[in-house]
Amino acid sequence: MNSPPQLTNWVSQNGDPCGESWLGVTCSGSRVTTIKLSGMRLNGTLGYNMNQLTALVQLDMSNNNLGGSDIPYNLPPNLESLNLASNNFTGTVPYSISQMVAFKNLNLGHNQLSNINDMFNQLTNLTTLDLSQNNFSGNLPQSFDSLTSLKALYLQNNEFSGTIDVLAELPLTDLNVENNQFTGWVPDKLKGINNLQTSGNSFNNGPAPPPPPSPSSSYTPPPSPASQQAPVPSTNGNNSPAEDAGKGKHSKLGGGAVAGIVICLLVVGALVAFLVIKRKSWRLSRGQDPEQNEPLSPLASGLKQMKSIKSIKIVSTIGKEELQKTVSMSLKPPTKIDLHKSFDESDTSSKSITRKVSLTSITIPVYTVADLQVATGSFNPDSLVGEGSFGRVYRAKFSDQKVRALKKINFSAFSSHPSDVFIELVANISSLNHPNLAELAGYCSEHGQCLLVYEFYQNGSLHDFLHMKDEHSKPLSWNNRVKIALGSARALEYLHETCSPSMVHKNFKSSNILLDSELNPHLSDSGFTDLIPNQEFQESDENSGYRAPEVSMSGQYSLKSDVYSFGVVMLELLTGRKPFDRTRPRPEQSLVRWATPQLHDIDALDQMVDPALQGLYPSKSLSRFADAIALCVQPEPEFRPPMSEVVQSLVRLVQRAGLARAHEGHPRRHGESGGDYEF
């Protein structure tokens, strides 16, 4: 906060906030429990190590000039009250708030925040939430319905849209949604709130349409053919509901009643079956034929007729639309289709069906083995450009003079029937569509060969660009490093948050980031690991350097393990070092262990920067870049941000590059007079 003089007794180094009675700080013993610095005209931003204040339960920094950037992700983990109102914070509400289950009061009003994730599922203790006077837009988060203790909610003066139905069941006593873009009706349950303010929206003032009937609502069932043909006699001589329906005597039955009938029939049937079996057993024991001249009892007859019942149809009417629900009774479970099932070799019909279904979604060109042999000189070793986790990669030149990369998939990657799995793999990869993913241009699956044809990226991999330097190599500029980080982050964001279901890459590293002629990044090997669950990645120093701690311990990959790997790649871009390097002194061999403690020390940070940059970088941009790295390589996965937040932080960093682009022809060295250009 730039050491303002109004913070009496505060010292920047080696101070004791509890022993020295710092202004606005309350302690319990030697632990800080409360910080209240409202209206102190403070500027700057909050620190990124506030998560170390584990005893802090109340933080009030309202009515200052803090911000100009994101709210820090590393907030004190046990906060019960956070007030950052009336500052200048921008960007996204940090996702780490979703883990703060002790929250009772959260006030982020009167800032410039613009995005909020669906992050409220665990905040069941929250009683007051103020998001007013920001730039939020879109529908309300569905997880608002989990705020079961919420009494006061302030959303006024934003750009929220959609309905407010998600708030209907909350125990609110104060609700302000003024001056948004809400539509629809105000739920009746909210109209009884004493302090309700809804003006400045487009709510419908007419009567709200009736809600759709619940499954237990009344309806008039149509005559059931089964019940017409097979009335089940009642033991007391009266007609059963099913018999009444068969005779056209319409009665109002709920879904529960119909379910009860079904259950009763099944119970009666089971009882009758038991009695019949016992009777047969008794007659056999006496030497009699149980089937000979034996009339059916009424209950047994009913059981026999019940076998013809196929379904019970329930029809409910909503306006002019009919919703028909069919409850089917069957003794056989439905057949489960497993796309990954290993079919028997003799079951050619099943195999052909799987292949046909997968092929329908593939629109990329199909190559023959002969085509690819010609393009690679029969897979000449001179065409070999590398070998990855899934096979060798060749440079292929086709008859149209286009150069592409050919990945020859290793058969050992597939446990059985490689051609079937390979076709599914091709369908999966070809469905991905993002400018920062390596583009699949074709495939070949014949004569037992499995090959993928990709666009060729002439600048090779980021790993080679950073670590395989020779006298002809040209170092990456700082702007290009940031551009590569942003493009790679967008690729992961697409896999994590756009693909449905989300796709974990599992093998994110600099050697899988390919650079085109303009140094735009393209992530390769996307879509592989979800279809090859038993693939064992090569155990190497390089791979271990990217692996998140929880993966090393349990072998379980997740979206957050990808985030960790992304942070390691950012460290490579920052330092020019490999993720694990045995040639360095032992304390420096692991890049994450060596670099992480220094990311928030500006002097140490300057010493860490890749010497190839020769000091040509802006210190503010460097510091922001380091802040993003620190979040991504957190040892606990729950404290790593989602990739959408990482992307936004890098976007803001790039947006500040206007001056950098203006001065790109005359870059200043770090520390040179005249100030930094800001990136």
Secondary structure by P-SEA (a helix, b strand, c coil): cccccccccccccccccccccccccccccccccbbbbccccccbbbbccccccccccbbbbcccccccccccccccccccbbbbccccccccccccccccccccbbbbcccccccccccccccccccbbbbccccccccccccccccccccbbbbccccccccccccccccccbbbbccccccccccccccccccccccccccccccccccccccccbbbbcccaaaaabbbbbccccccaaaaaaacbbbbbcaaaaaaaaaaaaaaaaaaaaaaaaaaaaaaaacccccccccccaaaaaaaaaccccbbbbbbbcccbbbbbbbbbbccccbbbbccccccccaaaaaaaaaaaaacccccccccaaaaaaaaccccccccccccccbbbbbbbccccbbbbbbbccccccccaaaaaaaaaaaaaaacccccccccccccccccbbbbbcccccccccccccccccccbbbbcaaaaaaaaaaaaaaaaaacccccccccccccccccbbbccccbbbbcccccccccccccccccaaaaaaccccccccccccaaaaaaaaaaaaaaaacccccccccccccccccccccccccccaaaaaaaccccccccccaaaaaaaaaaaaaaacccccccccaaaaaaaaaaaaaaaaaaaaacccccccccccccccc
